[in-house]
Amino acid sequence: MTHTGVDVIDFLFYTIYPVIGIFVVEIISKIIKSPKWIKLWSQAAVSIGFGIYYWFILQAPQNFPLTGMVMFALALALIYQGRRAKISPNKSYY
């Protein structure tokens, strides 16, 4: 992807890192048997962290503001689902 200044392999890694982070939180929460809302809010924190990194920390032209916005939107959805899971854990499927 030379038009963005990022190599294809690096772009794939930038895509895979947030997925790995969210899965690591999932695995840790299953091991320690944490409540669903804590898991979802932890995943939201991971998403916010990657959103900040992709939008603000990476240098232009290698930054990904659109990916950062998607990570922030995912964090909002995870926070909402976590709130629902905290209020009524029986209705939460996550």
C-alpha positions in Angstrom: 0.0 0.0 0.0 2.5 2.5 -1.1 0.0 5.3 -1.5 -0.4 5.4 2.3 3.3 4.9 3.0 2.7 1.6 4.8 3.9 -1.8 3.6 1.3 -4.5 3.1 2.7 -6.6 5.9 2.7 -3.7 8.3 -0.9 -2.9 7.3 -1.9 -6.5 8.1 -0.2 -6.3 11.5 -2.0 -3.0 12.2 -5.2 -4.8 11.4 -4.5 -7.9 13.5 -3.1 -6.2 16.7 -6.5 -4.9 18.0 -8.1 -8.3 17.4 -5.3 -10.0 19.3 -5.8 -7.5 22.2 -9.5 -8.1 22.4 -9.1 -11.8 22.3 -6.4 -11.7 25.0 -8.9 -9.8 27.2 -11.5 -12.5 26.4 -9.1 -15.3 27.4 -8.0 -13.6 30.6 -11.6 -12.9 31.6 -12.5 -16.5 31.1 -9.6 -17.8 33.1 -10.3 -15.5 36.1 -14.1 -15.8 35.6 -14.7 -12.0 35.7 -18.2 -10.6 35.2 -19.3 -9.9 31.7 -19.4 -6.1 32.2 -15.8 -6.0 33.4 -14.7 -8.0 30.3 -16.6 -5.7 27.9 -15.3 -2.5 29.5 -11.8 -3.9 29.4 -12.2 -4.6 25.7 -13.5 -1.1 25.3 -10.3 0.2 27.0 -8.2 -1.8 24.6 -10.2 -0.4 21.7 -9.7 3.2 23.0 -6.0 2.6 23.4 -5.6 1.4 19.8 -7.8 4.2 18.5 -5.6 6.8 20.2 -2.5 5.0 18.9 -3.7 4.8 15.3 -5.1 8.4 15.2 -2.7 10.4 17.3 0.6 8.6 17.9 1.4 7.1 14.4 3.1 9.7 12.3 1.5 11.0 9.1 1.2 9.5 6.4 1.2 6.2 8.3 -1.6 7.2 10.7 -5.1 5.7 10.3 -7.7 8.3 11.5 -10.6 6.3 10.0 -9.4 3.1 11.8 -9.1 5.2 15.0 -12.7 6.3 14.6 -13.8 2.7 14.1 -12.0 1.7 17.2 -13.7 4.5 19.2 -17.1 3.4 17.8 -16.4 -0.1 18.8 -15.4 1.1 22.3 -18.8 2.9 22.6 -20.7 -0.2 21.6 -18.7 -2.3 24.1 -19.3 0.2 26.9 -23.0 0.2 26.1 -23.1 -3.6 26.1 -21.1 -3.7 29.3 -23.7 -1.3 30.9 -26.5 -3.6 29.8 -24.6 -6.6 31.2 -24.1 -4.9 34.5 -27.8 -3.9 34.8 -29.2 -7.3 33.9 -26.6 -10.0 33.5 -29.1 -12.6 32.4 -30.0 -10.7 29.2 -26.4 -10.3 28.1 -25.2 -12.9 25.6 -21.6 -11.7 25.6 
